[in-house]
Amino acid sequence: MFVSIYIFASLMAYTFSLSLLSYKLHLKARVEELEEENREIIQKRKELDREKHLLAQKLRSLEARLLEIESYLSQRGIKKAAVGGPSYQGTSYLDLSRIEFLEKRAEAIITEIRSIPLGYPVYGKINSHVGWRKNPFGRGYEFHTGIDIDAPIGAQVRATADGVVVFAGRYADYGNTVILKHPSGYTTLYAHLSKIEVKEGKEVKAGQVLGRVGSTGRSTGPHLHYEVIRDGKHLNPINFLVLK
């Protein structure tokens, strides 16, 4: 009887020891798994920190570029548009308020750029520039207030900036004419048109067709007379045909 109890107790102890050993091995394996997971988490956090640092650098660079663009617009006579929302001063480049501010600033700059008369209203050779020229209809000289772009009758004439049509009709020696007023303070004029395709008071977008090339009014042949005006002064459209 005593031997049986001893054997049973020994078996129970051995079984318990095996169970305990198995549990320890399980715990050891779990600890190793957790340590590996922890190392992976630490590595991912380091990678995330590097990405955050890189993103902050890119946002800082973006802000510097936006400031450069604003400086260029200022040199072209365009005032910086007011950007609403909370101030980002003192915030991190990864702070949402600062990112939202940069997004709004970029949108404002795009709006400003679209309001500046840039590019050709119609493609063609420039036959006459701003300044004094020989009167093509007689003796003497006359001051030419815009540029004449040679183009075939019917060629599409497009707005060079967002704006509002303030005049669309017959305009003395200019013949059929469209005049746009732009939010930037500029005014553009498109003359000698064979056809007008917009109405006064209509808002137009840069690139929108305003009419067709013609030879109406005081004209020697098919072409577009194009003017850029600001504060009552006729500017040289050549300076607006390309960015420089």
Secondary structure, DSSP 4 states (H G I P E B T S, - for coil): -HHHHHHHHHHHHHHHHHHHHHHHHHHHHHHHHHHHHHHHHHHHHHHHHHHHHHHHHHHHHHHHHHHHHHHHHHHTT-PPPP--SS--TT--TTSHHHHHHHHHHHHHHHHHHHTS--S-SS-S-EEE-SEEEE-TTSSSEEEE-SEEEE--TT-EEE-SSSEEEEEEEE-GGG-EEEEEE-TTSEEEEEEEEEEE---TT-EE-TT-EEEEEB--SS-SSSEEEEEEEETTEEE-THHHHS--
